[in-house]
Amino acid sequence: MKVKKDKFNHIIDIYRITVVNDSTIDIVAFGKTRKELLNYILSFYPRIKEGDVVEVKGKVSVYKGRYQIILNGIEDFKLIEKRNFEKDIYFSETPTNIYASRYGKVYHTLKDCPYGRRLNEENIIYFFSEEDAKKLGYKKCKWCEEHEKR
Ligand SMILES: [Zn+2]
């Protein structure tokens, strides 16, 4: 599933959902149905993610050499089974004590960390918890780790 996310990781649009079978089938929706599909997906907590099982009704057609199903309405799309229980991770819209560079691999927990202070403000993301940061592959800054204990 290819989605468009805002800078806080909220899903704001869906580009394409792909069903992997013997061959690959794209599921596409337009206009009102696309909006409804987005709302449908957003109505689940946690969201529909890669690996989940969905049921789709519709006619298969070929577009640019790929199979696709165009949804006529949201009733043609249904989540059957959730296999991916991983919770969605959002960034905080307001600063928290847990922060990192969007492009980095290290997160900081102290505001006065010399490494944390070097980060470009524009690229800083704030996590709700250290667990979230770790799940996204960030490692804790050694300086912060060291100085937190004091
Ligand atoms: Zn640090």
Backbone and ligand atoms as CSV (ligand in chain L), in Angstrom:
chain,resi,resn,atom,element,x,y,z
A,1,MET,N,N,0.840,-1.177,0.000
A,1,MET,CA,C,0.000,0.000,0.000
A,1,MET,C,C,0.887,1.244,0.000
A,2,LYS,N,N,0.692,2.063,-0.984
A,2,LYS,CA,C,1.473,3.295,-1.038
A,2,LYS,C,C,0.592,4.451,-0.594
A,3,VAL,N,N,1.040,5.150,0.411
A,3,VAL,CA,C,0.242,6.254,0.910
A,3,VAL,C,C,1.070,7.525,0.985
A,4,LYS,N,N,0.362,8.622,1.052
A,4,LYS,CA,C,1.024,9.903,1.231
A,4,LYS,C,C,0.829,10.301,2.685
A,5,LYS,N,N,1.930,10.703,3.336
A,5,LYS,CA,C,1.834,11.079,4.738
A,5,LYS,C,C,2.253,12.525,4.917
A,6,ASP,N,N,1.663,13.159,5.917
A,6,ASP,CA,C,2.119,14.509,6.229
A,6,ASP,C,C,3.347,14.393,7.123
A,7,LYS,N,N,3.890,15.521,7.566
A,7,LYS,CA,C,5.148,15.418,8.302
A,7,LYS,C,C,5.009,14.829,9.686
A,8,PHE,N,N,3.795,14.623,10.130
A,8,PHE,CA,C,3.604,13.967,11.415
A,8,PHE,C,C,3.244,12.500,11.244
A,9,ASN,N,N,3.386,12.022,10.032
A,9,ASN,CA,C,3.138,10.615,9.732
A,9,ASN,C,C,1.653,10.263,9.588
A,10,HIS,N,N,0.788,11.247,9.579
A,10,HIS,CA,C,-0.626,10.947,9.366
A,10,HIS,C,C,-0.848,10.676,7.889
A,11,ILE,N,N,-1.654,9.664,7.621
A,11,ILE,CA,C,-1.947,9.340,6.226
A,11,ILE,C,C,-2.937,10.367,5.682
A,12,ILE,N,N,-2.590,10.996,4.588
A,12,ILE,CA,C,-3.519,11.986,4.036
A,12,ILE,C,C,-4.039,11.623,2.645
A,13,ASP,N,N,-3.416,10.671,2.023
A,13,ASP,CA,C,-3.944,10.207,0.737
A,13,ASP,C,C,-3.389,8.812,0.430
A,14,ILE,N,N,-4.087,8.122,-0.435
A,14,ILE,CA,C,-3.643,6.789,-0.838
A,14,ILE,C,C,-3.309,6.820,-2.312
A,15,TYR,N,N,-2.157,6.356,-2.658
A,15,TYR,CA,C,-1.807,6.284,-4.061
A,15,TYR,C,C,-2.268,4.967,-4.664
A,16,ARG,N,N,-1.958,3.922,-3.972
A,16,ARG,CA,C,-2.163,2.629,-4.592
A,16,ARG,C,C,-2.143,1.542,-3.532
A,17,ILE,N,N,-3.046,0.600,-3.701
A,17,ILE,CA,C,-3.018,-0.584,-2.848
A,17,ILE,C,C,-2.709,-1.739,-3.772
A,18,THR,N,N,-1.773,-2.537,-3.419
A,18,THR,CA,C,-1.401,-3.622,-4.291
A,18,THR,C,C,-1.698,-4.966,-3.638
A,19,VAL,N,N,-2.382,-5.797,-4.378
A,19,VAL,CA,C,-2.658,-7.146,-3.908
A,19,VAL,C,C,-1.630,-8.062,-4.548
A,20,VAL,N,N,-0.911,-8.757,-3.715
A,20,VAL,CA,C,0.099,-9.655,-4.258
A,20,VAL,C,C,-0.464,-11.064,-4.311
A,21,ASN,N,N,-0.602,-11.521,-5.510
A,21,ASN,CA,C,-1.127,-12.854,-5.754
A,21,ASN,C,C,-0.075,-13.583,-6.555
A,22,ASP,N,N,-0.493,-14.331,-7.559
A,22,ASP,CA,C,0.481,-14.881,-8.493
A,22,ASP,C,C,1.079,-13.720,-9.269
A,23,SER,N,N,0.219,-12.786,-9.576
A,23,SER,CA,C,0.714,-11.556,-10.175
A,23,SER,C,C,0.236,-10.405,-9.297
A,24,THR,N,N,0.619,-9.234,-9.640
A,24,THR,CA,C,0.300,-8.086,-8.808
A,24,THR,C,C,-0.913,-7.348,-9.356
A,25,ILE,N,N,-1.820,-7.036,-8.496
A,25,ILE,CA,C,-3.017,-6.301,-8.918
A,25,ILE,C,C,-3.109,-4.991,-8.143
A,26,ASP,N,N,-3.218,-3.933,-8.855
A,26,ASP,CA,C,-3.387,-2.639,-8.195
A,26,ASP,C,C,-4.868,-2.357,-7.978
A,27,ILE,N,N,-5.169,-1.816,-6.835
A,27,ILE,CA,C,-6.543,-1.408,-6.572
A,27,ILE,C,C,-6.575,0.109,-6.598
A,28,VAL,N,N,-7.405,0.628,-7.465
A,28,VAL,CA,C,-7.450,2.079,-7.573
A,28,VAL,C,C,-8.859,2.599,-7.343
A,29,ALA,N,N,-8.924,3.786,-6.835
A,29,ALA,CA,C,-10.214,4.424,-6.600
A,29,ALA,C,C,-10.092,5.883,-6.998
A,30,PHE,N,N,-11.169,6.412,-7.480
A,30,PHE,CA,C,-11.156,7.811,-7.908
A,30,PHE,C,C,-12.212,8.627,-7.183
A,31,GLY,N,N,-11.996,9.898,-7.146
A,31,GLY,CA,C,-13.002,10.846,-6.655
A,31,GLY,C,C,-13.535,10.518,-5.289
A,32,LYS,N,N,-14.844,10.418,-5.214
A,32,LYS,CA,C,-15.527,10.211,-3.950
A,32,LYS,C,C,-15.108,8.882,-3.317
A,33,THR,N,N,-14.995,7.862,-4.149
A,33,THR,CA,C,-14.621,6.539,-3.645
A,33,THR,C,C,-13.230,6.562,-3.017
A,34,ARG,N,N,-12.340,7.315,-3.623
A,34,ARG,CA,C,-10.988,7.439,-3.089
A,34,ARG,C,C,-10.991,8.053,-1.689
A,35,LYS,N,N,-11.811,9.079,-1.535
A,35,LYS,CA,C,-11.995,9.722,-0.225
A,35,LYS,C,C,-12.569,8.734,0.784
A,36,GLU,N,N,-13.581,7.991,0.329
A,36,GLU,CA,C,-14.234,7.033,1.216
A,36,GLU,C,C,-13.282,5.910,1.606
A,37,LEU,N,N,-12.467,5.498,0.644
A,37,LEU,CA,C,-11.496,4.447,0.907
A,37,LEU,C,C,-10.498,4.912,1.959
A,38,LEU,N,N,-10.066,6.133,1.813
A,38,LEU,CA,C,-9.136,6.713,2.791
A,38,LEU,C,C,-9.773,6.751,4.176
A,39,ASN,N,N,-11.025,7.204,4.233
A,39,ASN,CA,C,-11.724,7.260,5.514
A,39,ASN,C,C,-11.918,5.872,6.113
A,40,TYR,N,N,-12.191,4.911,5.240
A,40,TYR,CA,C,-12.370,3.522,5.678
A,40,TYR,C,C,-11.091,3.028,6.343
A,41,ILE,N,N,-9.986,3.249,5.669
A,41,ILE,CA,C,-8.694,2.796,6.189
A,41,ILE,C,C,-8.342,3.517,7.484
A,42,LEU,N,N,-8.644,4.799,7.536
A,42,LEU,CA,C,-8.338,5.574,8.731
A,42,LEU,C,C,-9.238,5.219,9.908
A,43,SER,N,N,-10.365,4.580,9.619
A,43,SER,CA,C,-11.303,4.250,10.687
A,43,SER,C,C,-10.820,3.075,11.537
A,44,PHE,N,N,-9.786,2.387,11.073
A,44,PHE,CA,C,-9.257,1.270,11.856
A,44,PHE,C,C,-8.091,1.711,12.700
A,45,TYR,N,N,-8.045,1.178,13.886
A,45,TYR,CA,C,-6.896,1.400,14.736
A,45,TYR,C,C,-6.373,0.052,15.198
A,46,PRO,N,N,-5.170,-0.397,14.907
A,46,PRO,CA,C,-4.266,0.301,14.000
A,46,PRO,C,C,-4.718,0.188,12.549
A,47,ARG,N,N,-4.146,1.027,11.733
A,47,ARG,CA,C,-4.549,1.116,10.323
A,47,ARG,C,C,-4.313,-0.176,9.549
A,48,ILE,N,N,-4.950,-0.244,8.412
A,48,ILE,CA,C,-4.669,-1.330,7.486
A,48,ILE,C,C,-3.227,-1.157,7.020
A,49,LYS,N,N,-2.499,-2.243,7.093
A,49,LYS,CA,C,-1.091,-2.154,6.726
A,49,LYS,C,C,-0.704,-3.320,5.836
A,50,GLU,N,N,0.513,-3.240,5.369
A,50,GLU,CA,C,1.061,-4.311,4.541
A,50,GLU,C,C,0.930,-5.646,5.274
A,51,GLY,N,N,0.459,-6.651,4.578
A,51,GLY,CA,C,0.333,-7.964,5.178
A,51,GLY,C,C,-1.085,-8.291,5.617
A,52,ASP,N,N,-1.943,-7.305,5.707
A,52,ASP,CA,C,-3.328,-7.545,6.080
A,52,ASP,C,C,-4.078,-8.158,4.908
A,53,VAL,N,N,-5.183,-8.822,5.245
A,53,VAL,CA,C,-5.970,-9.464,4.198
A,53,VAL,C,C,-7.214,-8.641,3.904
A,54,VAL,N,N,-7.398,-8.295,2.651
A,54,VAL,CA,C,-8.577,-7.520,2.281
A,54,VAL,C,C,-9.352,-8.237,1.177
A,55,GLU,N,N,-10.622,-7.940,1.097
A,55,GLU,CA,C,-11.459,-8.492,0.042
A,55,GLU,C,C,-11.872,-7.354,-0.876
A,56,VAL,N,N,-11.740,-7.607,-2.153
A,56,VAL,CA,C,-12.060,-6.572,-3.125
A,56,VAL,C,C,-12.967,-7.158,-4.197
A,57,LYS,N,N,-14.008,-6.407,-4.521
A,57,LYS,CA,C,-14.885,-6.830,-5.609
A,57,LYS,C,C,-14.721,-5.868,-6.776
A,58,GLY,N,N,-14.741,-6.387,-7.962
A,58,GLY,CA,C,-14.641,-5.500,-9.110
A,58,GLY,C,C,-14.101,-6.240,-10.321
A,59,LYS,N,N,-14.109,-5.550,-11.419
A,59,LYS,CA,C,-13.661,-6.139,-12.663
A,59,LYS,C,C,-12.175,-5.859,-12.855
A,60,VAL,N,N,-11.474,-6.897,-13.234
A,60,VAL,CA,C,-10.040,-6.722,-13.457
A,60,VAL,C,C,-9.817,-6.173,-14.864
A,61,SER,N,N,-9.007,-5.144,-14.949
A,61,SER,CA,C,-8.650,-4.635,-16.267
A,61,SER,C,C,-7.139,-4.447,-16.316
A,62,VAL,N,N,-6.638,-4.145,-17.491
A,62,VAL,CA,C,-5.202,-3.954,-17.630
A,62,VAL,C,C,-4.924,-2.501,-17.970
A,63,TYR,N,N,-4.008,-1.912,-17.213
A,63,TYR,CA,C,-3.641,-0.523,-17.467
A,63,TYR,C,C,-2.127,-0.432,-17.455
A,64,LYS,N,N,-1.581,0.051,-18.535
A,64,LYS,CA,C,-0.124,0.147,-18.675
A,64,LYS,C,C,0.584,-1.155,-18.296
A,65,GLY,N,N,0.006,-2.240,-18.754
A,65,GLY,CA,C,0.648,-3.534,-18.536
A,65,GLY,C,C,0.481,-4.124,-17.147
A,66,ARG,N,N,-0.287,-3.442,-16.292
A,66,ARG,CA,C,-0.510,-3.977,-14.955
A,66,ARG,C,C,-1.988,-4.274,-14.761
A,67,TYR,N,N,-2.230,-5.308,-14.000
A,67,TYR,CA,C,-3.618,-5.610,-13.682
A,67,TYR,C,C,-4.119,-4.601,-12.660
A,68,GLN,N,N,-5.347,-4.204,-12.830
A,68,GLN,CA,C,-5.911,-3.323,-11.809
A,68,GLN,C,C,-7.402,-3.546,-11.630
A,69,ILE,N,N,-7.837,-3.218,-10.448
A,69,ILE,CA,C,-9.272,-3.256,-10.157
A,69,ILE,C,C,-9.669,-1.843,-9.750
A,70,ILE,N,N,-10.630,-1.309,-10.468
A,70,ILE,CA,C,-11.120,0.020,-10.095
A,70,ILE,C,C,-12.334,-0.157,-9.196
A,71,LEU,N,N,-12.260,0.419,-8.028
A,71,LEU,CA,C,-13.385,0.311,-7.102
A,71,LEU,C,C,-14.531,1.199,-7.566
A,72,ASN,N,N,-15.715,0.613,-7.622
A,72,ASN,CA,C,-16.888,1.409,-7.986
A,72,ASN,C,C,-17.421,2.158,-6.772
A,73,GLY,N,N,-17.186,1.572,-5.633
A,73,GLY,CA,C,-17.644,2.198,-4.391
A,73,GLY,C,C,-16.915,1.566,-3.240
A,74,ILE,N,N,-17.040,2.194,-2.088
A,74,ILE,CA,C,-16.315,1.709,-0.921
A,74,ILE,C,C,-16.816,0.330,-0.482
A,75,GLU,N,N,-18.078,0.009,-0.840
A,75,GLU,CA,C,-18.619,-1.291,-0.447
A,75,GLU,C,C,-17.906,-2.447,-1.157
A,76,ASP,N,N,-17.103,-2.111,-2.165
A,76,ASP,CA,C,-16.340,-3.143,-2.880
A,76,ASP,C,C,-15.016,-3.489,-2.188
A,77,PHE,N,N,-14.749,-2.797,-1.097
A,77,PHE,CA,C,-13.486,-3.004,-0.413
A,77,PHE,C,C,-13.735,-3.336,1.056
A,78,LYS,N,N,-13.119,-4.403,1.536
A,78,LYS,CA,C,-13.376,-4.812,2.913
A,78,LYS,C,C,-12.118,-5.393,3.552
A,79,LEU,N,N,-11.875,-5.012,4.776
A,79,LEU,CA,C,-10.775,-5.611,5.530
A,79,LEU,C,C,-11.264,-6.922,6.139
A,80,ILE,N,N,-10.607,-8.010,5.795
A,80,ILE,CA,C,-11.019,-9.325,6.272
A,80,ILE,C,C,-10.240,-9.721,7.522
A,81,GLU,N,N,-8.941,-9.551,7.465
A,81,GLU,CA,C,-8.126,-10.002,8.582
A,81,GLU,C,C,-6.929,-9.088,8.786
A,82,LYS,N,N,-6.716,-8.769,10.032
A,82,LYS,CA,C,-5.578,-7.935,10.365
A,82,LYS,C,C,-4.422,-8.852,10.765
A,83,ARG,N,N,-3.338,-8.787,10.021
A,83,ARG,CA,C,-2.196,-9.623,10.373
A,83,ARG,C,C,-1.041,-8.787,10.871
A,84,ASN,N,N,-1.174,-7.540,10.650
A,84,ASN,CA,C,-0.122,-6.637,11.054
A,84,ASN,C,C,-0.650,-5.814,12.223
A,85,PHE,N,N,-0.202,-6.166,13.437
A,85,PHE,CA,C,-0.749,-5.518,14.619
A,85,PHE,C,C,0.101,-4.348,15.100
A,86,GLU,N,N,1.137,-4.130,14.384
A,86,GLU,CA,C,2.042,-3.049,14.737
A,86,GLU,C,C,1.251,-1.735,14.778
A,87,LYS,N,N,1.434,-1.003,15.844
A,87,LYS,CA,C,0.646,0.221,15.932
A,87,LYS,C,C,1.263,1.339,15.080
A,88,ASP,N,N,0.436,2.229,14.676
A,88,ASP,CA,C,0.935,3.354,13.896
A,88,ASP,C,C,1.754,4.278,14.771
A,89,ILE,N,N,2.792,4.793,14.205
A,89,ILE,CA,C,3.636,5.707,14.969
A,89,ILE,C,C,3.529,7.110,14.380
A,90,TYR,N,N,3.113,8.029,15.206
A,90,TYR,CA,C,2.999,9.423,14.792
A,90,TYR,C,C,4.057,10.251,15.490
A,91,PHE,N,N,4.351,11.373,14.909
A,91,PHE,CA,C,5.241,12.311,15.563
A,91,PHE,C,C,4.393,13.345,16.287
A,92,SER,N,N,4.947,13.875,17.334
A,92,SER,CA,C,4.226,14.901,18.077
A,92,SER,C,C,4.253,16.220,17.314
A,93,GLU,N,N,3.134,16.916,17.332
A,93,GLU,CA,C,3.082,18.201,16.637
A,93,GLU,C,C,3.658,19.312,17.502
A,94,THR,N,N,3.792,19.021,18.781
A,94,THR,CA,C,4.429,19.984,19.676
A,94,THR,C,C,5.717,19.345,20.203
A,95,PRO,N,N,6.735,20.165,20.489
A,95,PRO,CA,C,8.010,19.611,20.940
A,95,PRO,C,C,7.882,18.729,22.179
A,96,THR,N,N,8.597,17.630,22.180
A,96,THR,CA,C,8.687,16.765,23.355
A,96,THR,C,C,10.172,16.626,23.684
A,97,ASN,N,N,10.456,15.894,24.747
A,97,ASN,CA,C,11.854,15.704,25.147
A,97,ASN,C,C,12.571,14.660,24.306
A,98,ILE,N,N,11.821,13.993,23.469
A,98,ILE,CA,C,12.417,12.934,22.663
A,98,ILE,C,C,12.425,13.399,21.214
A,99,TYR,N,N,13.597,13.643,20.711
A,99,TYR,CA,C,13.666,14.234,19.378
A,99,TYR,C,C,14.839,13.685,18.578
A,100,ALA,N,N,14.753,13.857,17.270
A,100,ALA,CA,C,15.794,13.363,16.366
A,100,ALA,C,C,15.701,14.129,15.062
A,101,SER,N,N,16.712,13.921,14.227
A,101,SER,CA,C,16.614,14.457,12.877
A,101,SER,C,C,15.823,13.449,12.054
A,102,ARG,N,N,14.980,13.951,11.232
A,102,ARG,CA,C,14.195,13.132,10.317
A,102,ARG,C,C,15.116,12.235,9.476
A,103,TYR,N,N,16.319,12.726,9.214
A,103,TYR,CA,C,17.237,11.974,8.352
A,103,TYR,C,C,18.313,11.235,9.132
A,104,GLY,N,N,18.242,11.321,10.444
A,104,GLY,CA,C,19.282,10.687,11.259
A,104,GLY,C,C,18.914,9.300,11.742
A,105,LYS,N,N,19.738,8.784,12.625
A,105,LYS,CA,C,19.502,7.448,13.171
A,105,LYS,C,C,19.587,7.443,14.691
A,106,VAL,N,N,19.728,8.640,15.260
A,106,VAL,CA,C,19.933,8.767,16.706
A,106,VAL,C,C,18.873,9.703,17.282
A,107,TYR,N,N,18.317,9.316,18.412
A,107,TYR,CA,C,17.377,10.237,19.057
A,107,TYR,C,C,17.948,10.743,20.386
A,108,HIS,N,N,17.503,11.912,20.776
A,108,HIS,CA,C,18.009,12.568,21.983
A,108,HIS,C,C,16.883,12.738,22.995
A,109,THR,N,N,17.275,12.811,24.261
A,109,THR,CA,C,16.268,12.966,25.318
A,109,THR,C,C,16.549,14.180,26.190
A,110,LEU,N,N,17.668,14.833,25.917
A,110,LEU,CA,C,18.002,16.015,26.722
A,110,LEU,C,C,18.096,17.246,25.836
A,111,LYS,N,N,17.493,18.313,26.313
A,111,LYS,CA,C,17.452,19.537,25.518
A,111,LYS,C,C,18.833,20.174,25.338
A,112,ASP,N,N,19.690,19.979,26.352
A,112,ASP,CA,C,21.006,20.608,26.271
A,112,ASP,C,C,22.084,19.688,25.695
A,113,CYS,N,N,21.675,18.607,25.053
A,113,CYS,CA,C,22.654,17.713,24.420
A,113,CYS,C,C,23.391,18.471,23.302
A,114,PRO,N,N,24.729,18.453,23.332
A,114,PRO,CA,C,25.489,19.189,22.301
A,114,PRO,C,C,25.246,18.641,20.887
A,115,TYR,N,N,24.966,17.369,20.805
A,115,TYR,CA,C,24.709,16.772,19.482
A,115,TYR,C,C,23.293,17.103,19.031
A,116,GLY,N,N,22.381,17.045,19.968
A,116,GLY,CA,C,20.997,17.375,19.668
A,116,GLY,C,C,20.840,18.831,19.235
A,117,ARG,N,N,21.649,19.689,19.845
A,117,ARG,CA,C,21.551,21.118,19.533
A,117,ARG,C,C,22.078,21.460,18.153
A,118,ARG,N,N,22.859,20.542,17.604
A,118,ARG,CA,C,23.406,20.781,16.274
A,118,ARG,C,C,22.390,20.510,15.158
A,119,LEU,N,N,21.303,19.843,15.529
A,119,LEU,CA,C,20.325,19.475,14.503
A,119,LEU,C,C,19.657,20.707,13.894
A,120,ASN,N,N,19.419,20.602,12.636
A,120,ASN,CA,C,18.702,21.647,11.926
A,120,ASN,C,C,17.227,21.620,12.353
A,121,GLU,N,N,16.790,22.714,12.910
A,121,GLU,CA,C,15.423,22.822,13.438
A,121,GLU,C,C,14.348,22.297,12.479
A,122,GLU,N,N,14.548,22.617,11.221
A,122,GLU,CA,C,13.556,22.225,10.213
A,122,GLU,C,C,13.403,20.723,10.073
A,123,ASN,N,N,14.452,19.992,10.417
A,123,ASN,CA,C,14.425,18.539,10.219
A,123,ASN,C,C,14.106,17.755,11.481
A,124,ILE,N,N,13.838,18.490,12.570
A,124,ILE,CA,C,13.611,17.790,13.837
A,124,ILE,C,C,12.197,17.210,13.910
A,125,ILE,N,N,12.151,15.950,14.345
A,125,ILE,CA,C,10.865,15.307,14.610
A,125,ILE,C,C,10.812,14.993,16.101
A,126,TYR,N,N,9.611,15.076,16.649
A,126,TYR,CA,C,9.436,14.818,18.079
A,126,TYR,C,C,8.603,13.559,18.270
A,127,PHE,N,N,9.113,12.678,19.109
A,127,PHE,CA,C,8.410,11.425,19.369
A,127,PHE,C,C,7.572,11.535,20.630
A,128,PHE,N,N,6.515,10.695,20.672
A,128,PHE,CA,C,5.705,10.642,21.887
A,128,PHE,C,C,6.377,9.777,22.946
A,129,SER,N,N,7.179,8.812,22.504
A,129,SER,CA,C,7.856,7.944,23.465
A,129,SER,C,C,9.159,7.430,22.869
A,130,GLU,N,N,10.043,6.975,23.738
A,130,GLU,CA,C,11.301,6.397,23.267
A,130,GLU,C,C,11.039,5.099,22.511
A,131,GLU,N,N,9.998,4.416,22.938
A,131,GLU,CA,C,9.608,3.176,22.267
A,131,GLU,C,C,9.317,3.429,20.784
A,132,ASP,N,N,8.589,4.502,20.523
A,132,ASP,CA,C,8.279,4.859,19.136
A,132,ASP,C,C,9.557,5.100,18.338
A,133,ALA,N,N,10.471,5.838,18.949
A,133,ALA,CA,C,11.735,6.150,18.274
A,133,ALA,C,C,12.486,4.868,17.934
A,134,LYS,N,N,12.538,3.963,18.898
A,134,LYS,CA,C,13.249,2.688,18.685
A,134,LYS,C,C,12.593,1.857,17.595
A,135,LYS,N,N,11.266,1.868,17.600
A,135,LYS,CA,C,10.547,1.089,16.579
A,135,LYS,C,C,10.840,1.597,15.184
A,136,LEU,N,N,11.146,2.885,15.087
A,136,LEU,CA,C,11.455,3.448,13.775
A,136,LEU,C,C,12.950,3.353,13.456
A,137,GLY,N,N,13.652,2.617,14.299
A,137,GLY,CA,C,15.053,2.335,13.996
A,137,GLY,C,C,16.053,3.331,14.554
A,138,TYR,N,N,15.574,4.237,15.431
A,138,TYR,CA,C,16.500,5.203,16.027
A,138,TYR,C,C,17.154,4.608,17.263
A,139,LYS,N,N,18.404,4.970,17.456
A,139,LYS,CA,C,19.116,4.539,18.656
A,139,LYS,C,C,19.329,5.747,19.568
A,140,LYS,N,N,19.379,5.451,20.852
A,140,LYS,CA,C,19.519,6.549,21.810
A,140,LYS,C,C,20.928,7.143,21.770
A,141,CYS,N,N,20.962,8.441,21.812
A,141,CYS,CA,C,22.227,9.170,21.825
A,141,CYS,C,C,23.038,8.800,23.071
A,142,LYS,N,N,24.321,8.530,22.871
A,142,LYS,CA,C,25.181,8.118,23.990
A,142,LYS,C,C,25.318,9.237,25.025
A,143,TRP,N,N,25.428,10.447,24.533
A,143,TRP,CA,C,25.579,11.585,25.441
A,143,TRP,C,C,24.345,11.720,26.327
A,144,CYS,N,N,23.184,11.652,25.718
A,144,CYS,CA,C,21.925,11.756,26.470
A,144,CYS,C,C,21.801,10.613,27.477
A,145,GLU,N,N,22.136,9.438,27.037
A,145,GLU,CA,C,22.087,8.241,27.891
A,145,GLU,C,C,22.945,8.461,29.141
A,146,GLU,N,N,24.150,8.912,28.876
A,146,GLU,CA,C,25.145,9.142,29.930
A,146,GLU,C,C,24.700,10.225,30.922
A,147,HIS,N,N,24.185,11.328,30.377
A,147,HIS,CA,C,23.869,12.474,31.235
A,147,HIS,C,C,22.488,12.420,31.869
A,148,GLU,N,N,21.693,11.512,31.397
A,148,GLU,CA,C,20.339,11.366,31.945
A,148,GLU,C,C,20.389,10.821,33.370
A,149,LYS,N,N,21.359,9.970,33.600
A,149,LYS,CA,C,21.464,9.268,34.892
A,149,LYS,C,C,21.800,10.210,36.051
A,150,ARG,N,N,22.367,11.329,35.728
A,150,ARG,CA,C,22.821,12.207,36.809
A,150,ARG,C,C,21.692,13.014,37.428
L,1,ZN,ZN,ZN,21.887,13.536,22.611
